[in-house]
């Protein structure tokens, strides 16, 4: 409802109030994703909001924490709010819904004083011409959430039911079984540690950074209390951030010095860096010039080199096929929900079907870029069979000149549980590799190692 013409204008938004600018940015980012622009990633929405609010690094980190907490338990938070709103959730008013959700997330899930969460949410409502008349509602609902916090938290017993959309829960139950689907949902609530790929002296850097060396090769930092770029070794190019599961496809491809390899859909470049560090002659291809610019900066920092090509992978010439091809295909990213909880709420089943069609075309193109006797790794950070096992099965059926090379546990440091019945890599967020809770887990990844017959 718009304000009446004779209503006094709201007080201006005052960014000098401690914590207010960060909460404004968090609310704006969450509202963007709850509104019509649902396809936008939270990181992008946060970056836009942070620039608009002029946040410093500390404020940006607080905004990210609030927005991430809002999406990590969005289903549960919305249910708690709906039970305390006479007219139900304002789904058609994303700015109001986002204000209530971010306020409730601070109370229920973050180490934020209740009075700060309520007061600053009320201040944001007062500063919004569309919400000024709803200040009493915002104040009353959030105060009630604070009073009833323990009772509300006690009701959260089933993350699969509370924080996973029905369409996605059904898919995981069908693909992995009821118990495994529930473990995946539980893992999503834990969040994720920071994993580093360290090509030289990983044990030394693990000790220096206070991390642990995973047997899969990565170094895991369970707690990071400063910006990653401020950690020892970043500026020197000693390591880069990459989930332990994301590093496995290159491990399966096993590039060797001098081999010509191509990384299709390469940005932001973690896998390109792995292959370059192994001594391969890497061509990194992506259609996004902006993302490739970031890849180039990362390679420069790391002291690595690759040929960087801005192009649609589907349009690449096929006259000089490669020794090895890596296709990390665009996907629904449902394997990354521990890190990006917005994925649960911004993707749909239609996205899975649409992306599967693109993956099919890219996989066939990757096959034509692979020389006879050469290797092809197809991978996605998705939990959906259409983007993984079903995609490879269909590819092999229509490409008899390719064969699957079954992965054996010794290629994964003995982790047989990471190999599916067909011999492909299948990691789940609930797999335990570094510890319990946030210190454990992996991104959900699928990878298949294929060989073109001579």
DRENLUMVO-496222 format. One record per residue (C-alpha): residue number from 1; residue in three letters; x, y, z. Coordinates in steps of 0.001 Angstrom, whole numbers. Each point is the difference from the previous one (the first is absolute). Example, Ala and Ser with C-alpha at 12.3 -4.5 7.8 and 13.67 -1.06 7.14 Angstrom:
# DRENLUMVO-496222
    n  res       xx       yy       zz
    1  ALA    12300    -4500     7800
    2  SER     1370     3440     -660
***
This chain:
# DRENLUMVO-496222
    n  res       xx       yy       zz
    1  UNK        0        0        0
    2  UNK     1462     3387    -1033
    3  UNK      218     2787     2619
    4  UNK    -2792     2587      -58
    5  UNK      887     3388    -1570
    6  UNK     -164     1893     3314
    7  UNK     2223    -2427     1948
    8  UNK     3278     1545     1125
    9  UNK     3056    -1281    -1880
   10  UNK     2039    -2603     1853
   11  UNK     3259      979     1677
   12  UNK     3015     -481    -2297
   13  UNK     1993    -3203      182
   14  UNK     2948      813     2277
   15  UNK     3055    -2098     -914
   16  UNK     1902     1371     2988
   17  UNK    -2061    -2123     2413
   18  UNK     2253    -2992      829
   19  UNK    -1132    -3127    -1820
   20  UNK    -2813     1681    -1892
   21  UNK     1719      199    -3398
   22  UNK      909    -3699      140
   23  UNK    -3569     -968      843
   24  UNK    -1300     2240    -2753
   25  UNK     2263    -1760    -2526
   26  UNK    -1030    -3435     1280
   27  UNK    -3671      915     -244
   28  UNK      460     1354    -3540
   29  UNK     1833    -3131    -1161
   30  UNK    -2568    -2355     1511
   31  UNK    -2866     2071    -1431
   32  UNK     1584     -201    -3447
   33  UNK       38    -3795      106
   34  UNK    -3489     -273     1499
   35  UNK    -1359     2278    -2718
   36  UNK     -229     -423    -3781
   37  UNK     3807     -327     -506
   38  UNK      171    -3457     1578
   39  UNK     2664    -1185    -2438
   40  UNK     2625     2332     1450
   41  UNK     2608    -1529     2334
   42  UNK      128     1284     3561
   43  UNK     3678      927     -335
   44  UNK     -844     2251    -2955
   45  UNK    -2969     1560     1775
   46  UNK     2147      604     3091
   47  UNK     2746     1602    -2070
   48  UNK    -2507     2378    -1565
   49  UNK    -1544      863     3354
   50  UNK     3408      461     1668
   51  UNK     1099     2427    -2710
   52  UNK    -3263     1903      290
   53  UNK      342      291     3781
   54  UNK     3732      776      -85
   55  UNK      910    -2790     2407
   56  UNK     3498     -591     1301
   57  UNK     1378    -3542      281
   58  UNK    -1363     -605     3503
   59  UNK    -3458     1279     -868
   60  UNK      -44    -2074    -3189
   61  UNK      874    -3112     2036
   62  UNK    -2899      692     2394
   63  UNK    -2395      530    -2911
   64  UNK     1134    -3308    -1512
   65  UNK     -445    -1833     3303
   66  UNK    -3546     1325      427
   67  UNK    -1041     -717    -3599
   68  UNK     1541    -3478       52
   69  UNK    -1715     -862     3296
   70  UNK    -3274     1242    -1468
   71  UNK      167    -2466    -2875
   72  UNK     1537    -2898     1926
   73  UNK    -3200     -373     2046
   74  UNK    -2390     1916    -2219
   75  UNK    -2772    -2597       31
   76  UNK       77     -300     3783
   77  UNK      218     3778      523
   78  UNK    -2923      638    -2336
   79  UNK    -2100    -2577     1841
   80  UNK      801     1663     3341
   81  UNK     -936     3398    -1390
   82  UNK    -3192    -1257    -1649
   83  UNK    -1180    -1421     3325
   84  UNK      351     3460     1526
   85  UNK    -1504     2094    -2801
   86  UNK    -3764      315      -18
   87  UNK     -187      344    -3790
   88  UNK     2766    -2469     -836
   89  UNK     3306      654    -1731
   90  UNK      225     3089    -2259
   91  UNK     1340    -2020    -2937
   92  UNK    -1076     2747    -2413
   93  UNK     2071     2608     1884
   94  UNK     3620    -1206     -141
   95  UNK     1435     2995     1884
   96  UNK    -2303     -557     2974
   97  UNK      528    -3759      -86
   98  UNK     3776      467     -232
   99  UNK      -18     2413     2950
  100  UNK    -1880    -2494     2161
  101  UNK     2123    -2957    -1155
  102  UNK     3352     1732      573
  103  UNK    -1156     1236     3407
  104  UNK    -1187    -3459     1027
  105  UNK     3188    -1641    -1329
  106  UNK     2108     2226     2254
  107  UNK    -2090     -945     3031
  108  UNK     -210    -3719     -720
  109  UNK     3339     -799    -1573
  110  UNK     2647     2656      653
  111  UNK     1831     1282     3060
  112  UNK    -1804     3344     -210
  113  UNK    -1630     1725     2955
  114  UNK    -3788     -177     -293
  115  UNK     -441     3711      584
  116  UNK     2445      812    -2822
  117  UNK    -1749    -2340    -2443
  118  UNK    -3416     1467      835
  119  UNK     1000     3658      290
  120  UNK     1990      125    -3218
  121  UNK    -2732    -1830    -1913
  122  UNK    -2480     2581     1272
  123  UNK     2325     2808    -1084
  124  UNK      146    -1481    -3505
  125  UNK    -3801     -143     -113
  126  UNK     -238     3628     1110
  127  UNK     2382     1044    -2771
  128  UNK    -1974    -1796    -2731
  129  UNK    -2929     2008    -1452
  130  UNK    -1809    -3236     -800
  131  UNK      409    -1468     3479
  132  UNK     -222     2945     2382
  133  UNK    -3647     -710      831
  134  UNK      951    -3620      843
  135  UNK     2555      879     2679
  136  UNK    -2304    -1228     2830
  137  UNK     -423    -3357    -1771
  138  UNK     3755     -452     -557
  139  UNK      711      919     3611
  140  UNK    -2688    -2285     1450
  141  UNK      827    -3063    -2130
  142  UNK     3745      126      587
  143  UNK     -419      602     3729
  144  UNK    -2239    -3053      130
  145  UNK     2597    -2046    -1908
  146  UNK     2558     1064     2612
  147  UNK    -2263     -882     2942
  148  UNK     -836    -3414    -1445
  149  UNK     3433     -797    -1423
  150  UNK      613    -3174     2023
  151  UNK    -3425    -1405     -814
  152  UNK      450      795    -3684
  153  UNK     3418    -1639     -157
  154  UNK    -1370    -3109     1693
  155  UNK    -2460     -451    -2885
  156  UNK     2771     -376    -2613
  157  UNK      365    -3754      -58
  158  UNK       44     -921    -3710
  159  UNK     2170     2138    -2330
  160  UNK    -1164    -2007    -3015
  161  UNK    -3599      989      677
  162  UNK      626     3490     1375
  163  UNK     2787     1403    -2178
  164  UNK     -183    -1898    -3286
  165  UNK    -2655      747    -2651
  166  UNK    -2260    -2980     -669
  167  UNK     1172     -469    -3583
  168  UNK     3637     -275     1094
  169  UNK     -697    -2223     3012
  170  UNK    -1911    -2433    -2243
  171  UNK     2906     -121    -2451
  172  UNK     2574     -787     2678
  173  UNK    -2211    -2632     1581
  174  UNK     -421    -1686    -3384
  175  UNK     3693      200     -897
  176  UNK     1642     -772     3354
  177  UNK    -2692    -1348     2339
  178  UNK    -1813     1542     2938
  179  UNK     2829     -220     2526
  180  UNK     2669     1361    -2334
  181  UNK    -2259     2856    -1111
  182  UNK     -518      982     3627
  183  UNK     3761     -133      683
  184  UNK      569     2294    -2976
  185  UNK    -2501     2500     1403
  186  UNK     1661     -155     3431
  187  UNK     3419      635    -1575
  188  UNK    -1348     3106    -1712
  189  UNK     -804     1539     3385
  190  UNK     3595     -471     1158
  191  UNK     1480     2273    -2635
  192  UNK     3427     -685    -1461
  193  UNK     3617      444      971
  194  UNK     2516     1742    -2268
  195  UNK     2067    -2450    -2065
  196  UNK     3262      973    -1641
  197  UNK     1910    -1588    -2862
  198  UNK     3719      327      774
  199  UNK     2283    -1373    -2728
  200  UNK     3256      327     1973
  201  UNK      735     -746     3670
  202  UNK    -3615     -608     1088
  203  UNK     1030    -1364     3416
  204  UNK     2008     3127      767
  205  UNK    -2851     2274    -1042
  206  UNK    -2551    -2073     1892
  207  UNK     1972      554     3200
  208  UNK      520     3685     -721
  209  UNK    -3684      588     -746
  210  UNK    -1311    -2139     2847
  211  UNK    -1669    -2429    -2395
  212  UNK      -37    -3746     -476
  213  UNK     1291    -1950    -2979
  214  UNK    -2801    -2091    -1480
  215  UNK      974    -3328    -1516
  216  UNK    -1706     1181    -3202
  217  UNK     2804     2559     -337
  218  UNK    -1602     3252     1141
  219  UNK      746     1998     3140
  220  UNK    -3143      789     1998
  221  UNK     -486     3058     2199
  222  UNK    -2970     -662     2270
  223  UNK      -54     3593     1264
  224  UNK     1076     3113    -1893
  225  UNK     -350     3205     1997
  226  UNK     1429     2411    -2562
  227  UNK     -278      700    -3690
  228  UNK     1501    -2829    -2053
  229  UNK     2187     2489    -1854
  230  UNK     1607      982     3314
  231  UNK     1103    -3548      856
  232  UNK     3693     -927     -214
  233  UNK      952    -1292    -3427
  234  UNK    -2809     1640    -1964
  235  UNK     1968     2949    -1325
  236  UNK     2997    -2249     -718
  237  UNK    -2189    -2299    -2108
  238  UNK      692    -3059     2146
  239  UNK    -3582    -1295     -217
  240  UNK    -3511      596    -1251
  241  UNK    -3442     -670     1438
  242  UNK    -1659    -3124    -1412
  243  UNK    -2327    -2501     1639
  244  UNK     1644    -3388      444
  245  UNK    -2599    -1622    -2256
  246  UNK      527     2607    -2721
  247  UNK     3656     -980     -158
  248  UNK     -731    -3665     -748
  249  UNK     -940      218    -3723
  250  UNK     3491     1232     -919
  251  UNK     1465    -2715     2203
  252  UNK    -1954    -2518    -2108
  253  UNK     1059     1630    -3283
  254  UNK     3645     -195     1194
  255  UNK     1615     2455    -2442
  256  UNK     3741     -365     -480
  257  UNK     2655     2540     -992
  258  UNK     -218     1067    -3606
  259  UNK    -3448    -1435     -691
  260  UNK    -2411     2229    -1898
  261  UNK    -3125      303     2109
  262  UNK    -3058     2216     -251
  263  UNK    -2167     1163     2899
  264  UNK    -3447      751    -1384
  265  UNK    -2212     2384     2022
  266  UNK     3189      737     1941
  267  UNK     -750     3038     2174
  268  UNK      690      734     2814
  269  UNK     2985    -2257     -666
  270  UNK      776    -2357     2873
  271  UNK      226    -2985    -2330
  272  UNK     1998     1979    -2553
  273  UNK     2491      798     2762
  274  UNK      233    -3675      987
  275  UNK      802    -1052    -3549
  276  UNK     2480     2843     -529
  277  UNK     1723     -881     3283
  278  UNK      381    -3568    -1307
  279  UNK     1948     1365    -2967
  280  UNK    -2638     -485    -2679
  281  UNK     -434     2435    -2891
  282  UNK    -3460     1269      937
  283  UNK    -2550     1825    -2089
  284  UNK    -2674     1551     2226
  285  UNK    -3271      785    -1766
  286  UNK    -3002     1915     1299
  287  UNK    -2627     2162    -1644
  288  UNK      131     2625     2780
  289  UNK     2757     2555     -490
  290  UNK     -537     1350     3529
  291  UNK      384    -3444     1565
  292  UNK     3090     -683    -2115
  293  UNK     1501     3274     1191
  294  UNK     -312    -1318     3540
  295  UNK     1553    -3309    -1116
  296  UNK     2907     1900    -1524
  297  UNK      603     1935     3227
  298  UNK      -28    -3250     1977
  299  UNK     2530    -1633    -2339
  300  UNK     2250     3054      234
  301  UNK     -116      -99     3803
  302  UNK      803    -3711      -45
  303  UNK     2875      383    -2457
  304  UNK    -1702    -2333    -2476
  305  UNK     -758      373    -3693
  306  UNK    -2663    -1151    -2415
  307  UNK    -1354     1053    -3353
  308  UNK    -3233     1829      804
  309  UNK    -2705       36    -2661
  310  UNK    -3256     1929      207
  311  UNK    -2437    -2078    -2036
  312  UNK    -3060    -2168       88
  313  UNK     1360    -3527      427
  314  UNK    -2548    -1254    -2530
  315  UNK     1619     2181    -2687
  316  UNK     3620    -1128      497
  317  UNK     1819    -1341    -3076
  318  UNK      504    -3771      -47
  319  UNK     2985     -302    -2327
  320  UNK     2593     -453     2783
  321  UNK    -1458    -2338     2626
  322  UNK     1509     -102     3480
  323  UNK     1739    -2734     1976
  324  UNK    -2404      589     2873
  325  UNK    -3235     1955      400
  326  UNK    -1669     1150     3202
  327  UNK    -3651     1033     -158
  328  UNK    -1266     1449     3273
  329  UNK    -3419      681    -1474
  330  UNK    -2457     2721     1050
  331  UNK    -2490    -1640     2347
  332  UNK    -2629      576     2666
  333  UNK     2767       87     2661
  334  UNK    -2093    -1956     2510
  335  UNK     3215    -1573     1269
  336  UNK     1224     3362     1333
  337  UNK    -2882      789     2370
  338  UNK     2260     -231     3064
  339  UNK     1802     3078    -1335
  340  UNK    -2809     1561    -1990
  341  UNK    -3299     -665     1810
  342  UNK    -1854     2349    -2345
  343  UNK      243    -2695    -2704
  344  UNK    -2788    -1935     1748
  345  UNK    -2409     2900     -418
  346  UNK     1069     1537    -3319
  347  UNK      147    -3116    -2195
  348  UNK    -2891    -2107    -1253
  349  UNK     -545    -3379    -1600
  350  UNK     -335     1788    -3330
  351  UNK     3591     1242      401
  352  UNK     1221    -3598      361
  353  UNK    -1733    -1039    -3222
  354  UNK     1180     3085    -1907
  355  UNK     3597     -373     1125
  356  UNK       40    -3712     -803
  357  UNK     -637      906    -3637
  358  UNK     2954     2405       -7
  359  UNK     2214    -2590     1693
  360  UNK     -855    -2523    -2702
  361  UNK     1125     2403    -2738
  362  UNK     3168      940     1866
  363  UNK      894    -3623      681
  364  UNK     -347     -922    -3650
  365  UNK     2175     3005     -886
  366  UNK     2589    -1043     2590
  367  UNK       95    -3439    -1603
  368  UNK      855     1522    -3370
  369  UNK     2807     1994     1638
  370  UNK     1579    -3189     1397
  371  UNK     2609    -1741    -2149
  372  UNK     -124    -3763     -540
  373  UNK     1490    -1607     3106
  374  UNK     -598     3207     1925
  375  UNK    -1841      477     3300
  376  UNK    -3143     1939      806
  377  UNK    -1299      822     3475
  378  UNK    -3574     1189      246
  379  UNK    -1015     1458     3361
  380  UNK    -2680     2104     1680
  381  UNK     -516     1356     3520
  382  UNK    -3552    -1378      -26
  383  UNK    -1791    -2720     1954
  384  UNK    -2518     -588    -2802
  385  UNK      329    -3237    -2042
  386  UNK     -985     1731    -3262
  387  UNK     3111     2155      355
  388  UNK     2264    -2897      958
  389  UNK     -435    -3736     -364
  390  UNK    -2916      174    -2440
  391  UNK     1881     2522    -2138
  392  UNK     3019    -2300     -326
  393  UNK    -2108    -3105     -657
  394  UNK    -1754     1773    -2881
  395  UNK     3338     1313    -1312
  396  UNK     1560    -3471     -111
  397  UNK    -3073    -1383    -1744
  398  UNK      311     2495    -2841
  399  UNK     3833       88     -115
  400  UNK     1282    -3584     -383
  401  UNK     3510     1289     -630
  402  UNK      199      963     3692
  403  UNK      316    -2248     3018
  404  UNK     -200      596     3730
  405  UNK     3130     -513     2067
  406  UNK    -1318    -1239     3320
  407  UNK     1417     1907     2965
  408  UNK     1702    -2149     2611
  409  UNK      350      900     3700
  410  UNK     3772      428     -258
  411  UNK     -577     3056    -2218
  412  UNK    -1995     1541     2864
  413  UNK     2290     -849     2907
  414  UNK    -2019    -3127      746
  415  UNK    -3388     1742      207
  416  UNK    -2131    -2708    -1627
  417  UNK    -3157     1715     1311
  418  UNK      596     2808    -2505
  419  UNK     -448    -2366    -2967
  420  UNK    -3437     -928    -1335
  421  UNK    -1134    -3345    -1394
  422  UNK     1075      968    -3535
  423  UNK     3529      914     1012
  424  UNK     -496     3784      -68
  425  UNK      801     2540     2697
  426  UNK    -2997      990     2131
  427  UNK      660     2105     3083
  428  UNK    -2769     1068     2373
  429  UNK      -74     2881     2496
  430  UNK     -498    -2629     2725
  431  UNK     3215    -1899     -771
  432  UNK     2403      362     2918
  433  UNK     3595      723     -989
  434  UNK     1376     2553     2454
  435  UNK    -1996     -270     3184
  436  UNK    -3501      411     1336
  437  UNK    -2358     2846     -810
  438  UNK     1501     3047    -1710
  439  UNK     3465    -1562      109
  440  UNK    -1186    -2906    -2163
  441  UNK    -1942     -388    -3205
  442  UNK      565      648    -3668
  443  UNK    -1782     1862    -2716
  444  UNK    -2246    -2306    -1990
  445  UNK     1942     -846    -3157
  446  UNK     -366    -2434    -2876
  447  UNK     2847     -892    -2357
  448  UNK      486    -2652    -2633
  449  UNK     3337     -906    -1584
  450  UNK     -434     -889    -3676
  451  UNK     2429    -1111    -2689
  452  UNK     -265      337    -3738
  453  UNK      941    -3269    -1648
  454  UNK     3030        9    -2316
***
